């Protein structure tokens, strides 16, 4: 479920729970495709929640910009070496972290180019890289903002 967009800011996804204080969190995620048209996703398991599907990416570290965070997070989660392309969407997403902490992710979702693979980059054992048909990913991604970005990416590719 999504809140209506504000005329003053980016798209806002998710619903704010009443009386819950959300920490603002800066993020970067990406849509990266192989030649066969499948996109990179990560299946996250091992936490408190049931396994779920996300786009690769995550939080921006201090001193880092969103493109650098995207490159780092893709490597840590998938072992892929990537380059950020155009921004597909700037948006926010109310959600709860695996720890249960409520956050409002303020992010950019990028079209992402895969340059290669380096298994030494992959350090997040609970993230399994999987390749999905985009339409399947839209139906199964945990976050509405991720599904929206994949749909926007598909529309731009087909126009």
C-alpha positions in Angstrom: 0.0 0.0 0.0 1.2 3.4 -0.9 0.5 6.9 0.4 -0.3 9.5 -2.2 2.7 11.4 -3.5 3.3 14.8 -2.0 3.5 17.7 -4.4 6.7 18.8 -2.6 8.8 15.6 -2.7 9.5 12.1 -4.0 7.0 9.3 -4.2 6.2 7.8 -0.8 5.6 4.1 -0.5 4.3 2.1 2.4 2.1 3.2 5.2 3.2 5.0 8.3 2.1 3.1 11.4 0.4 5.4 13.9 2.5 6.5 16.9 5.7 4.9 15.5 8.8 7.1 15.1 10.6 6.3 11.8 14.3 7.0 11.4 15.2 8.5 8.0 17.7 6.3 6.2 19.5 7.1 2.9 19.5 4.2 0.4 20.5 3.2 -3.1 19.2 0.1 -5.0 19.5 -1.0 -8.6 17.8 -2.9 -11.5 20.5 -4.8 -13.4 19.6 -7.1 -16.3 21.4 -10.0 -18.0 21.3 -10.6 -21.8 18.4 -13.0 -21.3 16.3 -10.1 -19.8 16.3 -11.5 -16.2 17.1 -9.0 -13.5 19.3 -9.4 -10.4 17.5 -9.8 -7.1 18.5 -11.0 -3.7 16.7 -13.6 -1.6 17.2 -12.7 2.0 16.9 -15.3 4.6 18.1 -16.2 8.1 16.7 -13.2 9.9 13.6 -12.8 12.1 11.3 -12.5 9.0 10.4 -15.1 6.5 12.7 -15.1 3.4 11.9 -12.3 1.0 13.0 -10.9 -2.3 14.7 -7.4 -2.7 16.6 -5.6 -5.3 20.3 -5.4 -4.6 21.3 -2.3 -2.6 21.0 -0.8 0.8 22.1 1.9 3.1 24.5 4.7 2.3 27.5 4.8 4.7 28.8 8.1 6.1 31.0 9.8 3.6 29.6 7.8 0.7 27.2 9.0 -2.0 24.4 6.9 -3.5 26.2 5.7 -6.6 29.2 4.5 -4.5 26.8 2.8 -2.0 25.1 1.0 -4.9 28.4 -0.4 -6.2 29.4 -1.5 -2.7 26.1 -3.1 -1.8 25.8 -4.9 -5.1 29.2 -6.4 -4.5 28.5 -7.4 -0.9 25.1 -8.9 -1.7 25.7 -10.5 -5.1 29.4 -10.5 -6.0 28.6 -8.4 -9.1 30.7 -5.5 -10.2 28.3 -2.8 -11.4 28.1 0.7 -12.7 25.2 3.0 -11.8 23.2 4.3 -14.8 20.3 6.7 -14.9 18.1 7.1 -11.8 14.7 5.3 -12.4 13.0 6.9 -9.4 13.6 8.9 -6.2 11.3 7.8 -3.5 10.8 6.9 0.1 9.6 3.7 1.7 8.2 3.1 5.2 9.4 -0.3 6.3 10.9 -2.2 9.2 14.4 -3.4 9.2 15.1 -7.1 10.0 15.8 -6.0 13.6 12.3 -4.6 13.7 13.5 -1.0 13.6 11.0 1.3 11.8 12.7 3.4 9.0 11.7 5.5 6.1 14.2 4.7 3.3 14.9 7.8 1.2 16.5 6.4 -1.9 17.3 6.4 -5.5 16.8 3.3 -7.6 19.2 3.2 -10.5 19.3 1.4 -13.8 22.5 -0.6 -13.3 25.0 -2.0 -15.7 26.8 -5.3 -14.8 30.5 -5.1 -15.6 31.5 -8.5 -14.3 31.7 -10.6 -11.2 34.1 -10.9 -8.3 33.2 -13.6 -5.8 35.5 -12.0 -3.2 33.1 -9.0 -2.9 30.2 -11.1 -1.7 30.2 -11.0 2.1 26.6 -11.1 3.1 25.9 -14.8 3.6 22.1 -14.3 4.2 21.7 -12.7 0.7 21.5 -15.1 -2.2 21.7 -13.6 -5.7 18.9 -14.9 -7.9 17.9 -13.8 -11.4 14.2 -13.3 -12.1 12.0 -12.4 -15.1 11.1 -8.8 -14.4 7.3 -9.4 -14.3 7.9 -12.2 -11.8 10.1 -9.9 -9.7 7.4 -7.1 -9.7 4.9 -9.6 -8.3 7.3 -10.9 -5.6 9.5 -8.1 -4.4 9.0 -7.2 -0.8 8.9 -3.4 -1.2 6.5 -1.5 -3.3 9.2 1.0 -4.2 11.3 -1.8 -5.7 8.4 -3.2 -7.7 7.5 0.3 -9.0 11.1 0.8 -10.1 11.2 -2.5 -12.0 7.9 -1.6 -13.7 9.2 1.9 -14.6 12.4 0.2 -16.0 10.3 -2.2 -18.1 8.2 0.6 -19.5 11.3 2.6 -20.5 12.9 -0.4 -22.2 9.8 -1.2 -24.2 9.1 2.4 -25.4 
